[in-house]
Amino acid sequence: MQWSLRWSLSERVIRVFLLLLAFATSSSATYKLKPTTTVSHTSLAGRTAQLPCELPLPGDRPTLILWYKDDSTRPFYSYDARETATGQHKVHDNNSLGHRSRFTLEAPHHNYQSGLGFLEVQDITLTDAGNYTCRVDFVKSQTMMSLLQLTVHEEIRGLEIFDANDKMIRKVVGPYQLSSQVVLSCRAYGGFPPPTVRWMMDEDNVEMSWLQHIQEILPRIMPPGGKHPVSVVSATLHLTELSRQDNGRHLKCIASNTNLTRDHSKVVTIDMYLPPVDVVIEGADRALREGVEASLLCRSTGSRPQARLTWDTAGAQGFTPLPPQPSIDKNTTVRRGRLVPTSDDDGRTISCVASNPTVKEYTKVASHTLDVHYAPRVEARLAPALTPDNIKEGEDVYFECHITANPKESKVVWLHQGRPLHTNKEGGVLAQGRNLVLQKVSRHARGKYQCRVTNAIATITSTPATLDVMFVPECSQPHNSTVSVTATEEVTLHCVVESNPEEVIFIWRVNSSRGVKEMPSSSFRTQGRTSTLMYRPHDHAHGHDQYGVVFCMGSNRIGSQKRPCMFIITPAGPPEEPVSCSLVHHSATSLAVTCVPGHDGGLTQHFTTTVKDAATQELVTKVNSSSATFRIEGLAPGRDYLLLVTAANTKGTSSPFVLQGFALKVAENKINNPGMSESSPLLAVFVGVVSGFLLILTVLVVATRSQCRRRRLRQDATTQDVKKTTETGGGDEGKCLPPSPSTRASVDEAVDGEEEDTTNTPGTLDEPLEPLDITVQEDGSPTSQGSRTYLPRSHIQLLHSVDLPQATSKNHKYYKIKINCTRLNNESFV
C-alpha cells in the first residue's frame, strides 16, 4: 500500500517533470518535441468500441502505455512492456471501465509511420463518452500523448403509432368517412442523441399545407415491453379533411438519431367508408316491346364496402329481380332483373338504388323512364255532351276515338257497321282523325261505330259504340198498299211502322163514301210497332159502293207520323201475270225457271208452267208450284220448248208469261263438262269448232223466234184487254189502264250448275208509286167523289252486254255468251 502511494506520488512528479521538460525542450534550439495528436471517435452503446492511440512513431520501442479519461490524473488502464515483451495489462482503482478495456499493440511495419494500437472497450455505455488520453513512454525517445474524443450514441428502443383516442395502431387506421379528421401520434422511445421523428406519405414527405406535423419531447416513460423508463419523442400528424383519394393511402413514421444504425419506421394504411361513385341502368335506354322480355342490369362502382343494390320498379308487375353479383375487384356490384313490359309500363320510371351497407347516408340512385312500344289501345265514344238515349233525327252527333299508342298512331279510320267512313261534306260526314262529326243525322245513321287505328306495331279496331237515333213512326212497307177482298169478306190489315222508340200509339181511320171515320181502339190491337185491324168493306160502304181507303198513323214520344200508311181496298180479282221470268239452269234433260210474282188479286195464288214443243205445239208437261220457281225434268235433249207461266187464284188465271227454252244436246253437255277427258287432240279441235259455231247460230235463231212469239202473244193480250175495258164502259182507256210491269227475256248459255247473274235483276214492287185518280159516281148523286190511289211505276231496263268467264279445255277455248234483253211495249230487237 505504501509502495503504491509512493509510486503514485512519483508518477505525478514525473508527469509534471515531463511536462516542464517538454515545455523547456520546446523552447530549446537543440531539441524539438512533436505535438500531441487529437482523434475523434463515435461508438454505439452496447457494442465494443475501439479507441485508437494515434502517434507518430519514432524508431524506438514503447515501454509503458497509460489511458486517462477526462480530467482524471490517475489512469484507469495501463499496458506495461518494460519487463516483458508481451506486456502486462493492469486495471487501476478497480475501475469498471478498466475491467471492460483491453489494449492491443499493433505489430510494427517497415513503412509504418503512425499508429500504435487500440483500446477495446466492451459494452460501452452513454457514461463512457468523454475525452481520453493515451500516454506512451519509449525506451529512449521522448514520451508522447494522444488525445481521443469519444462520442457514444444510443439506438432508439422502439416506435409506436397511436390514434386520437390513444389507441395503438398496428397496420390499419380507421375506417373513416369522407371529410373526417385524422390525428395520429408517432412516438420514438429512447435513443441518444434524441431522435428526429417525421411523417411520410406514400414514400414522400408530407406537405405541411395539407396537414399539421408537431414534434415534442415527452417525459420519460416506460416503453411497451421495457424495464426502465426512457425518453420519448413524439410527432403528431393531423389530417384536416379526408377525401376519396386518401382511402388506402400509406402513412409512414420515421425516427432517426444516428448514422450508425438504420432509421426506425412504421407504416399504417388509411381505411375509409366510401359512397357509390356511379350507378347506371343498362338495357332500358332502348325502346322495349310489349310482351317481349327485356334484361335490365344495374351496375354500381366506388362503394366501400360494396354497395347493396335495390330495384324500385314503381309497381311494374312484370319485373323479376335477380340476386346481386359482386365483382372480383370488389369495387363493382352488379344486379340484374327481367322485365316483361306492358302498355302500363310506358313512361314508368324504374330506379336502382345503390347504398353503402355501413353508412346509410351513402346512397346513390339511377333512374330511367321506360319507352314501351305497344299496339294501340282504342275506345270509340260519343261526345260527353250528348245523351245517348235522346238523339233525334236532324241533330248533330260527335264521336271521339280515345287512343293510347306508342309509337303514335299513323292512321285513323272510322267504321259504320264495319264499313269505312270518309269525309263527305255534302252528306254531312266529317271524319277528321280522332273525331267524327255526323251532321243532321237520320235514322239510317243508326248502328255501331268503330275507329280503326294503325301504328308501327299493329292495327286495332275498337269495340263498337252504338248510335241510336230517335225518330217518329214511318211505314216500314210502301205507304200505299192495295188490298183486294170481296164485299162481305173480312181482311186483316197489318200496319207495321219503323219507330224509335218502339212504344207506338196507333190511330186507324177509314175514308169511304160515308166520310172519314176514326176507328175505336177496341177494333184493333197493337203489339210494339205493329197494329192489326180486322176490316170488312161492307160495314163501311153505302149501296153498291164497296171501296174504301184505310189510314193508319202512329206516334211515339218523339212525335207523330207525318205520312200515314194507306190501304186501298179494291174488289178481289184474278192475279196479275208473273214478270221477269228467266231460265236459271238448263241441261240436256231439264230446265229451271224463276219469276217475280205479280199482284195476287187479293187472294192466295199459285203458279203453273206449261211446257210445249216449240215445233209441234204439243203439250209436253205441266208443273204446278206455290212459288214462282220451277224445275222441269224429263225433257228430250236438243229440243226447243215454249214455257208458259201463269198465276191463278179462286177468281181466275192471269195471262201467261211466254219463255223460250231448249235442252242441251248430249255433245254440248259433254263439251261444257270440264271433268270429261277428250279422246284425242284432233277430235277435240273439231268438236270445239263445230259446237261453237252451232251454239252461236242456235242462240241467234232461238232468240229471234222467241222474241217474235212473245211480241205476238203480247199484242193479242193487249187487244183483249182493250176490248174488255171498252165493254165495261170506261171513258178514258189511256187513263184507266195501268202501265204493265217490264218484262225481261234472257238467253243463258251457261254451263250446267252455274248460277244466274243477278246484277241485272229488276227491282221489286217496293218502289215509289205514281198517283192515279179514281172517280166513283154514285147513282142519284149530283156530285162525284174522287179518291187517289197509287200504282207502281213501270220498270225500265237498258240493253247491255255481260262479260262472262271462259271455259277452257286442254287444247281449245270455249266461250259462253249471255244476252239479256228487256222488252218495253211492242218494240222489236235483234
ZAMARGU-4260 file (C-alpha; in steps of 0.2 Angstrom, whole numbers, plus 5000, padded with zeros to 4 digits):
<rodrens>
0) 5000/5000/5000 | 5014/5012/5005 | 5023/5007/4989 | 5008/5011/4978 | 5006/5028/4987
5) 5024/5032/4984 | 5023/5026/4966 | 5008/5037/4963 | 5017/5052/4970 | 5032/5048/4960
10) 5021/5047/4944 | 5014/5064/4947 | 5030/5071/4949 | 5037/5063/4934 | 5022/5069/4924
15) 5024/5086/4930 | 5043/5085/4926 | 5039/5078/4909 | 5028/5092/4905 | 5040/5105/4911
20) 5054/5096/4901 | 5043/5096/4886 | 5040/5114/4888 | 5058/5118/4891 | 5064/5107/4877
25) 5050/5115/4865 | 5059/5131/4868 | 5076/5124/4866 | 5085/5126/4850 | 5095/5110/4851
30) 5080/5098/4853 | 5061/5100/4847 | 5046/5088/4853 | 5032/5083/4841 | 5015/5090/4845
35) 5001/5078/4853 | 4988/5071/4841 | 4969/5073/4843 | 4957/5060/4837 | 4938/5059/4837
40) 4928/5043/4838 | 4909/5038/4839 | 4903/5022/4845 | 4886/5014/4848 | 4880/5010/4866
45) 4880/4992/4870 | 4894/4987/4857 | 4913/4986/4858 | 4922/5002/4855 | 4940/5003/4848
50) 4949/5018/4854 | 4964/5021/4843 | 4981/5028/4851 | 4987/5038/4836 | 5005/5044/4837
55) 5019/5047/4825 | 5031/5033/4829 | 5050/5036/4832 | 5062/5022/4829 | 5060/5016/4847
60) 5050/5003/4857 | 5036/5009/4868 | 5038/5003/4886 | 5023/5010/4895 | 5006/5015/4889
65) 4993/5024/4901 | 4975/5028/4897 | 4966/5043/4906 | 4948/5048/4905 | 4943/5066/4905
70) 4952/5076/4919 | 4957/5062/4929 | 4976/5061/4934 | 4975/5043/4938 | 4975/5031/4923
75) 4960/5018/4923 | 4971/5006/4912 | 4989/5003/4908 | 4999/4992/4897 | 5017/4989/4904
80) 5030/4981/4892 | 5046/4986/4902 | 5049/4969/4909 | 5042/4958/4896 | 5040/4959/4878
85) 5021/4953/4878 | 5017/4967/4891 | 5006/4967/4906 | 4988/4973/4907 | 4983/4982/4923
90) 4966/4990/4929 | 4969/5004/4941 | 4957/5008/4955 | 4946/4993/4951 | 4938/5004/4938
95) 4923/4996/4928 | 4929/5005/4913 | 4946/4997/4915 | 4939/4980/4918 | 4930/4981/4901
100) 4945/4988/4892 | 4959/4979/4883 | 4974/4986/4874 | 4981/4978/4858 | 4998/4983/4852
105) 5000/4983/4833 | 5015/4974/4825 | 5027/4987/4818 | 5030/4988/4799 | 5045/4994/4790
110) 5035/5008/4782 | 5024/5011/4797 | 5023/5030/4800 | 5010/5032/4814 | 4998/5022/4825
115) 5002/5011/4840 | 4987/5001/4845 | 4968/5001/4850 | 4960/5001/4867 | 4945/4989/4865
120) 4931/4994/4877 | 4916/4981/4878 | 4898/4985/4882 | 4901/5004/4880 | 4888/5015/4888
125) 4882/5033/4887 | 4893/5036/4903 | 4908/5030/4894 | 4908/5045/4882 | 4921/5058/4885
130) 4939/5064/4882 | 4953/5050/4883 | 4972/5052/4884 | 4984/5039/4878 | 5002/5042/4885
135) 5016/5032/4878 | 5034/5030/4886 | 5048/5024/4875 | 5065/5017/4879 | 5075/5031/4873
140) 5063/5043/4864 | 5053/5056/4872 | 5036/5052/4880 | 5021/5056/4868 | 5002/5058/4871
145) 4987/5056/4860 | 4970/5064/4864 | 4954/5055/4859 | 4936/5062/4860 | 4924/5048/4862
150) 4905/5050/4857 | 4893/5037/4862 | 4876/5035/4853 | 4861/5025/4859 | 4849/5016/4847
155) 4831/5020/4848 | 4822/5007/4859 | 4805/5007/4849 | 4792/5016/4838 | 4773/5016/4840
160) 4758/5025/4832 | 4743/5030/4842 | 4726/5037/4836 | 4717/5052/4844 | 4710/5040/4857
165) 4727/5035/4862 | 4724/5018/4855 | 4739/5009/4847 | 4738/5006/4829 | 4745/4991/4821
170) 4743/4991/4802 | 4727/5000/4798 | 4719/5016/4804 | 4701/5019/4803 | 4689/5016/4795
175) 4684/5034/4792 | 4671/5043/4782 | 4673/5056/4770 | 4679/5073/4776 | 4684/5066/4793
180) 4699/5072/4803 | 4713/5061/4807 | 4725/5063/4822 | 4740/5051/4823 | 4754/5051/4835
185) 4771/5043/4832 | 4781/5040/4847 | 4800/5036/4847 | 4806/5028/4864 | 4824/5030/4870
190) 4839/5035/4859 | 4854/5047/4860 | 4855/5059/4854 | 4837/5062/4854 | 4829/5056/4838
195) 4821/5066/4825 | 4803/5059/4821 | 4794/5063/4804 | 4779/5058/4794 | 4780/5052/4776
200) 4765/5049/4764 | 4767/5036/4750 | 4786/5037/4751 | 4785/5056/4750 | 4787/5069/4764
205) 4771/5075/4770 | 4767/5093/4764 | 4763/5105/4778 | 4750/5114/4769 | 4739/5098/4769
210) 4742/5093/4787 | 4749/5098/4804 | 4765/5090/4810 | 4771/5093/4828 | 4786/5086/4836
215) 4788/5086/4855 | 4799/5078/4869 | 4788/5069/4882 | 4793/5065/4900 | 4802/5048/4902
220) 4790/5034/4902 | 4791/5015/4902 | 4791/5009/4884 | 4780/4995/4879 | 4789/4979/4885
225) 4803/4989/4893 | 4810/4988/4910 | 4817/5006/4913 | 4809/5022/4909 | 4816/5031/4894
230) 4815/5047/4885 | 4801/5049/4872 | 4800/5060/4856 | 4783/5061/4848 | 4777/5068/4831
235) 4758/5071/4829 | 4750/5070/4812 | 4734/5080/4809 | 4724/5077/4793 | 4711/5090/4792
240) 4699/5083/4779 | 4699/5065/4771 | 4695/5063/4753 | 4691/5048/4742 | 4709/5048/4736
245) 4715/5045/4754 | 4707/5028/4755 | 4722/5015/4755 | 4735/5029/4757 | 4750/5023/4767
250) 4757/5034/4781 | 4775/5031/4786 | 4783/5037/4803 | 4802/5038/4803 | 4813/5040/4818
255) 4832/5043/4816 | 4846/5049/4828 | 4862/5042/4822 | 4870/5036/4806 | 4877/5021/4815
260) 4860/5012/4813 | 4846/5012/4801 | 4831/5023/4804 | 4816/5016/4813 | 4800/5016/4803
265) 4782/5010/4804 | 4768/5011/4791 | 4749/5012/4793 | 4736/5012/4780 | 4720/5023/4780
270) 4704/5013/4778 | 4688/5023/4773 | 4670/5020/4771 | 4666/5027/4753 | 4649/5031/4745
275) 4645/5024/4727 | 4653/5034/4714 | 4641/5029/4700 | 4625/5019/4697 | 4619/5015/4679
280) 4605/5005/4672 | 4609/4996/4656 | 4596/4989/4644 | 4582/5002/4647 | 4589/5015/4636
285) 4581/5007/4620 | 4563/5005/4616 | 4555/4990/4623 | 4541/4979/4615 | 4526/4975/4625
290) 4526/4956/4630 | 4544/4954/4625 | 4556/4950/4639 | 4570/4963/4642 | 4585/4960/4653
295) 4590/4975/4664 | 4606/4977/4673 | 4611/4989/4687 | 4629/4992/4690 | 4637/5002/4704
300) 4655/5007/4707 | 4666/5015/4720 | 4657/5010/4736 | 4667/5003/4751 | 4661/4991/4757
305) 4652/4985/4741 | 4635/4993/4738 | 4619/4985/4741 | 4608/4986/4725 | 4589/4988/4726
310) 4577/4989/4712 | 4562/5001/4713 | 4550/4997/4698 | 4536/5009/4704 | 4523/4995/4703
315) 4529/4986/4687 | 4520/4969/4688 | 4531/4960/4675 | 4548/4963/4684 | 4558/4950/4692
320) 4574/4955/4702 | 4589/4943/4702 | 4602/4941/4716 | 4616/4953/4716 | 4633/4948/4708
325) 4649/4955/4717 | 4664/4958/4705 | 4681/4951/4708 | 4689/4969/4710 | 4677/4972/4725
330) 4674/4989/4718 | 4659/4985/4707 | 4642/4977/4711 | 4630/4971/4698 | 4612/4966/4699
335) 4601/4960/4685 | 4582/4959/4683 | 4570/4953/4670 | 4555/4964/4664 | 4540/4958/4653
340) 4534/4976/4649 | 4515/4980/4647 | 4507/4996/4640 | 4505/5002/4658 | 4524/5002/4659
345) 4526/5015/4646 | 4533/5031/4654 | 4535/5022/4670 | 4551/5027/4680 | 4562/5012/4685
350) 4576/5015/4698 | 4591/5006/4705 | 4596/5012/4722 | 4615/5009/4727 | 4618/5011/4746
355) 4633/5008/4757 | 4628/4994/4769 | 4638/5003/4784 | 4634/5021/4781 | 4616/5023/4777
360) 4618/5041/4771 | 4629/5035/4757 | 4616/5032/4744 | 4615/5035/4725 | 4600/5032/4714
365) 4600/5029/4695 | 4583/5031/4686 | 4577/5028/4669 | 4560/5031/4660 | 4554/5016/4651
370) 4549/5018/4632 | 4537/5003/4629 | 4530/5001/4611 | 4513/4993/4610 | 4498/4991/4599
375) 4485/5005/4600 | 4473/5005/4615 | 4457/5011/4606 | 4440/5016/4613 | 4426/5024/4602
380) 4414/5035/4612 | 4400/5048/4610 | 4404/5065/4615 | 4401/5068/4633 | 4389/5082/4629
385) 4377/5070/4621 | 4364/5060/4629 | 4365/5043/4620 | 4346/5039/4623 | 4340/5055/4617
390) 4347/5059/4600 | 4334/5064/4587 | 4334/5065/4568 | 4341/5081/4562 | 4353/5083/4577
395) 4372/5084/4575 | 4382/5069/4583 | 4400/5069/4588 | 4411/5053/4591 | 4428/5053/4599
400) 4441/5040/4597 | 4452/5039/4613 | 4469/5032/4608 | 4483/5027/4618 | 4498/5021/4607
405) 4517/5021/4607 | 4523/5025/4594 | 4509/5037/4590 | 4496/5032/4578 | 4499/5034/4559
410) 4481/5031/4553 | 4464/5033/4560 | 4449/5026/4550 | 4431/5027/4556 | 4419/5012/4553
415) 4400/5012/4552 | 4393/4994/4553 | 4410/4988/4548 | 4412/4999/4533 | 4424/5013/4531
420) 4418/5031/4533 | 4426/5045/4523 | 4423/5064/4524 | 4408/5069/4514 | 4403/5087/4517
425) 4388/5086/4506 | 4382/5070/4516 | 4386/5078/4532 | 4400/5066/4537 | 4416/5074/4543
430) 4429/5061/4548 | 4445/5070/4554 | 4457/5059/4564 | 4451/5056/4581 | 4435/5065/4579
435) 4419/5060/4569 | 4405/5073/4566 | 4388/5067/4558 | 4378/5082/4554 | 4359/5081/4554
440) 4359/5063/4557 | 4344/5052/4550 | 4338/5035/4556 | 4350/5027/4543 | 4365/5033/4554
445) 4360/5021/4567 | 4371/5007/4571 | 4388/5003/4578 | 4403/5015/4575 | 4421/5010/4577
450) 4438/5018/4575 | 4452/5008/4567 | 4469/5014/4572 | 4486/5009/4565 | 4503/5012/4572
455) 4520/5004/4569 | 4515/4989/4579 | 4498/4984/4574 | 4481/4989/4568 | 4467/4988/4581
460) 4449/4991/4579 | 4439/4997/4594 | 4424/4989/4602 | 4408/4996/4594 | 4400/5012/4601
465) 4381/5011/4597 | 4372/5026/4590 | 4353/5026/4592 | 4343/5039/4583 | 4326/5043/4589
470) 4313/5046/4575 | 4294/5047/4573 | 4285/5032/4566 | 4286/5028/4547 | 4278/5015/4537
475) 4290/5000/4536 | 4282/4995/4519 | 4276/5006/4505 | 4264/5019/4511 | 4251/5014/4499
480) 4245/4995/4498 | 4231/4988/4488 | 4221/4975/4496 | 4208/4965/4486 | 4193/4957/4495
485) 4175/4953/4492 | 4161/4963/4498 | 4157/4953/4513 | 4175/4946/4516 | 4184/4951/4531
490) 4203/4956/4528 | 4216/4958/4541 | 4226/4974/4539 | 4244/4974/4547 | 4251/4991/4550
495) 4269/4990/4553 | 4280/5005/4556 | 4298/5009/4559 | 4299/5018/4575 | 4312/5023/4589
500) 4307/5021/4602 | 4297/5006/4598 | 4282/5011/4610 | 4270/5017/4597 | 4252/5023/4599
505) 4241/5019/4583 | 4226/5028/4576 | 4215/5020/4562 | 4204/5030/4550 | 4193/5024/4536
510) 4189/5035/4521 | 4174/5029/4512 | 4158/5035/4505 | 4152/5039/4522 | 4167/5051/4525
515) 4182/5049/4536 | 4179/5039/4552 | 4191/5035/4566 | 4191/5018/4572 | 4189/5014/4590
520) 4204/5007/4600 | 4193/4991/4603 | 4193/4987/4584 | 4211/4985/4583 | 4225/4978/4593
525) 4243/4984/4595 | 4259/4975/4599 | 4275/4985/4598 | 4277/4993/4581 | 4263/4983/4573
530) 4244/4986/4574 | 4231/4974/4566 | 4214/4979/4560 | 4200/4967/4555 | 4192/4976/4541
535) 4175/4971/4532 | 4172/4983/4517 | 4153/4980/4518 | 4152/4988/4535 | 4159/5005/4529
540) 4150/5007/4512 | 4133/5013/4505 | 4124/5003/4492 | 4134/4996/4479 | 4149/5005/4485
545) 4162/4993/4491 | 4178/5003/4490 | 4187/5012/4504 | 4204/5019/4510 | 4210/5014/4527
550) 4223/5025/4535 | 4235/5020/4549 | 4245/5033/4559 | 4257/5030/4574 | 4265/5042/4587
555) 4279/5040/4600 | 4287/5051/4612 | 4296/5060/4598 | 4281/5065/4588 | 4268/5059/4576
560) 4269/5050/4560 | 4270/5063/4546 | 4263/5052/4532 | 4250/5039/4536 | 4251/5021/4530
565) 4237/5019/4517 | 4227/5003/4512 | 4217/5004/4496 | 4203/4992/4497 | 4198/4985/4480
570) 4187/4971/4475 | 4196/4954/4473 | 4200/4948/4456 | 4212/4936/4446 | 4231/4938/4449
575) 4242/4948/4438 | 4254/4940/4426 | 4271/4935/4433 | 4285/4946/4427 | 4304/4944/4424
580) 4304/4926/4421 | 4321/4919/4416 | 4330/4902/4414 | 4342/4900/4428 | 4348/4882/4424
585) 4346/4870/4409 | 4354/4854/4404 | 4351/4840/4392 | 4335/4834/4401 | 4330/4848/4412
590) 4326/4867/4414 | 4324/4878/4429 | 4314/4894/4428 | 4311/4908/4441 | 4299/4923/4440
595) 4294/4938/4450 | 4275/4936/4456 | 4263/4949/4451 | 4249/4956/4462 | 4239/4941/4469
600) 4222/4949/4466 | 4219/4950/4485 | 4219/4931/4486 | 4231/4917/4488 | 4239/4912/4471
605) 4248/4898/4464 | 4258/4896/4448 | 4258/4884/4434 | 4271/4881/4420 | 4265/4873/4404
610) 4279/4866/4393 | 4275/4864/4374 | 4286/4858/4360 | 4291/4873/4350 | 4289/4865/4333
615) 4273/4855/4335 | 4265/4865/4349 | 4261/4848/4358 | 4259/4848/4377 | 4275/4841/4385
620) 4272/4843/4403 | 4264/4854/4416 | 4271/4859/4433 | 4262/4867/4447 | 4271/4877/4462
625) 4266/4888/4476 | 4281/4899/4472 | 4286/4907/4455 | 4301/4895/4454 | 4300/4879/4444
630) 4311/4864/4438 | 4306/4854/4423 | 4313/4837/4422 | 4312/4823/4408 | 4315/4834/4393
635) 4322/4827/4377 | 4340/4833/4373 | 4342/4846/4359 | 4323/4851/4358 | 4316/4868/4358
640) 4302/4872/4371 | 4289/4885/4375 | 4286/4888/4393 | 4270/4897/4398 | 4270/4903/4416
645) 4253/4908/4423 | 4247/4913/4441 | 4229/4908/4447 | 4218/4911/4462 | 4200/4907/4465
650) 4195/4922/4454 | 4204/4917/4439 | 4220/4915/4430 | 4232/4928/4423 | 4239/4929/4406
655) 4254/4918/4403 | 4272/4924/4403 | 4280/4916/4387 | 4298/4910/4388 | 4308/4901/4375
660) 4319/4887/4381 | 4329/4872/4374 | 4338/4857/4381 | 4356/4855/4378 | 4362/4841/4366
665) 4372/4827/4374 | 4388/4833/4364 | 4386/4851/4371 | 4383/4844/4388 | 4399/4835/4387
670) 4409/4849/4380 | 4403/4860/4394 | 4408/4847/4407 | 4426/4851/4412 | 4428/4834/4420
675) 4427/4824/4404 | 4443/4820/4395 | 4445/4821/4377 | 4449/4806/4366 | 4461/4814/4355
680) 4468/4832/4352 | 4461/4832/4334 | 4444/4826/4339 | 4443/4840/4352 | 4448/4853/4340
685) 4435/4848/4328 | 4421/4846/4341 | 4425/4863/4348 | 4425/4872/4332 | 4408/4864/4326
690) 4400/4866/4343 | 4405/4884/4345 | 4398/4888/4328 | 4381/4878/4331 | 4379/4886/4348
695) 4381/4904/4341 | 4369/4900/4327 | 4356/4892/4338 | 4356/4906/4351 | 4353/4919/4337
700) 4339/4908/4329 | 4330/4904/4346 | 4332/4922/4352 | 4324/4929/4336 | 4309/4916/4336
705) 4306/4919/4355 | 4305/4937/4353 | 4293/4936/4338 | 4282/4924/4348 | 4281/4934/4363
710) 4278/4950/4354 | 4263/4942/4345 | 4256/4935/4361 | 4258/4952/4370 | 4249/4960/4355
715) 4235/4948/4357 | 4234/4950/4376 | 4233/4969/4374 | 4220/4968/4361 | 4209/4958/4373
720) 4212/4969/4387 | 4207/4984/4377 | 4191/4976/4371 | 4186/4971/4389 | 4189/4989/4395
725) 4178/4996/4381 | 4164/4984/4385 | 4164/4989/4404 | 4161/5007/4398 | 4177/5015/4404
730) 4178/5033/4397 | 4197/5036/4395 | 4206/5020/4391 | 4223/5028/4392 | 4220/5034/4410
735) 4211/5019/4417 | 4224/5006/4411 | 4239/5005/4422 | 4256/5003/4414 | 4262/4985/4413
740) 4277/4979/4423 | 4293/4977/4412 | 4297/4960/4407 | 4314/4953/4403 | 4319/4939/4392
745) 4336/4932/4393 | 4345/4918/4384 | 4358/4910/4395 | 4371/4898/4388 | 4379/4895/4405
750) 4387/4878/4409 | 4376/4866/4419 | 4377/4871/4438 | 4381/4889/4436 | 4370/4902/4445
755) 4361/4916/4436 | 4369/4933/4435 | 4359/4943/4447 | 4367/4960/4443 | 4353/4964/4431
760) 4338/4958/4441 | 4324/4971/4441 | 4319/4979/4457 | 4304/4973/4467 | 4287/4982/4468
765) 4293/4991/4483 | 4296/5007/4473 | 4289/5024/4473 | 4271/5024/4467 | 4263/5036/4455
770) 4246/5043/4460 | 4231/5038/4450 | 4214/5047/4452 | 4199/5036/4453 | 4182/5044/4451
775) 4167/5035/4458 | 4149/5041/4454 | 4135/5035/4465 | 4118/5033/4457 | 4107/5048/4460
780) 4121/5059/4467 | 4123/5076/4460 | 4141/5076/4463 | 4155/5064/4461 | 4168/5060/4474
785) 4186/5056/4469 | 4199/5046/4478 | 4218/5044/4474 | 4226/5028/4473 | 4245/5023/4470
790) 4251/5011/4457 | 4269/5005/4454 | 4279/5014/4440 | 4285/5003/4426 | 4302/4996/4426
795) 4314/5002/4413 | 4329/4991/4409 | 4343/4996/4396 | 4350/4983/4385 | 4368/4979/4389
800) 4381/4965/4387 | 4389/4955/4401 | 4406/4948/4400 | 4407/4930/4406 | 4421/4919/4411
805) 4428/4907/4398 | 4428/4888/4399 | 4444/4881/4393 | 4449/4863/4389 | 4466/4856/4386
810) 4469/4862/4369 | 4454/4873/4365 | 4445/4888/4371 | 4425/4888/4373 | 4416/4904/4376
815) 4399/4907/4384 | 4388/4920/4378 | 4374/4928/4388 | 4362/4941/4381 | 4350/4950/4392
820) 4335/4958/4383 | 4321/4969/4390 | 4306/4972/4380 | 4296/4988/4383 | 4278/4988/4375
825) 4280/4981/4357 | 4297/4987/4351 | 4307/4974/4341 | 4325/4970/4343 | 4339/4959/4336
</rodrens>
